[in-house]
Amino acid sequence: MKRIEALRAVVDATSDLPVIATCAATSRELASIEDRDNHLYLLDAMGLAVSVGTGLAQAIEGSAVLRAVVIEGDGSLLMNPGAALTAGYLRPENLVIVLLDNGVYASTASIPTHAQQLDLGRIAEAVDLKVLQVQNTEELALALRQTLSENGPWFIHARTEPGNEPGIELLLIDPVVHGDRFRRWLSQRLHA
Amino acid sequence: MSASTTQDRHREVLRAIIGLAPDGVAYVPSASIAPIIDGALEAQANGDLALVYPVSREEEAMGLVGAYPFAGKFGVIIMQDNGFGNALTALTTFAAAYHLPLLIVANTRGGLGEYNSMIHSISEPVPELLRSANIPVFRVDRRNPPEDWGATVKEAGNHAKMTFRPVTVLMEFYDHKDGKAKA
């Protein structure tokens, strides 16, 4: 499965949930599918998506917003693997991490990552995240359905092909304006 | 008298953190602020603080606590200043860039009373590093009475909320009158 195909599956399942996307090509491809108000693109902040998602999961707990969804890459997670440990330690039941694992730093010339030899799903299991392994968009859609109806914290380990979708535009947006768009979307739903 | 002064500073800082009623407190350990962290954990157990938890590195804390304001919430980070080296990218490109208020309460290292021969290499430039990144820095030391430490922490938290940005308080615990004060 291509990353953009995986992202389409996430978009289809998360129209009314906050989605935090890791930086660079992943955020750009997500925005190219649909640039929705429930998307928070991390425009830089390397390795921070799981931390932000875990913090957001804490912050929305008990509200009308039932899940915080994180789209992370293997290279980004490997830049801050302690984030997975903390997610496992805090165990937010409303956290869904979707790891798009292509084994390379796709945004930086497809240099190989540790994930070519290490199984990040096994690492997630070791820190008490609930791991679902998926290989294609059908399995990813099913996994998302399960994680949105059963308590986590979830870690969907999705294997994707290396490479970026061609012709995707840069995200030339102001982070303050973008963050405020996300905050406004979220605040309207927290007490709905 | 002087032996209790450090304890008084710890107590006032903890009281100020509790007074801010944060929705979460993330911490990275340091011996000199261990009583503040232990006190925060005790406050959580007593129901006086909502959530107090460890993180593996300071940059994690910037992401976790930085996310709170998206949901209208607010958090505090307790750490030591050498950790700003770990945190700087997350602090600047996330919390500062997205205008996310949070309070960082950090003890200083590398100054008077320091036992580590190289930690000053990161700790000394921290205030300038932060200020050059437009992160406000407020400082307290042995010359400030304990209640001023607490007042500074409390108002720094309010300042973060008021100005929609991360704000830091650097606390220098060295005290020549208190042999138990740790760098």
Interface residues (C-beta under 8 A of the other chain):
Chain A: P18 I20 L40 L42 L43 D44 A45 M46 G47 L48 A49 V50 S51 V52 G53 T54 G55 L56 Q58 A59 I60 S63 N80 G82 A83 L85 T86 Y89 L90 P175 V176 H178 G179 D180 F182 R183 L186 S187 L190
Chain B: D23 G24 L51 Y53 P54 V55 S56 R57 E59 E60 A61 M62 G63 L64 V65 G66 A67 Y68 P69 F70 A71 G72 K73 G75 T89 A90 T93 F94 A97 Y98 H99 L100
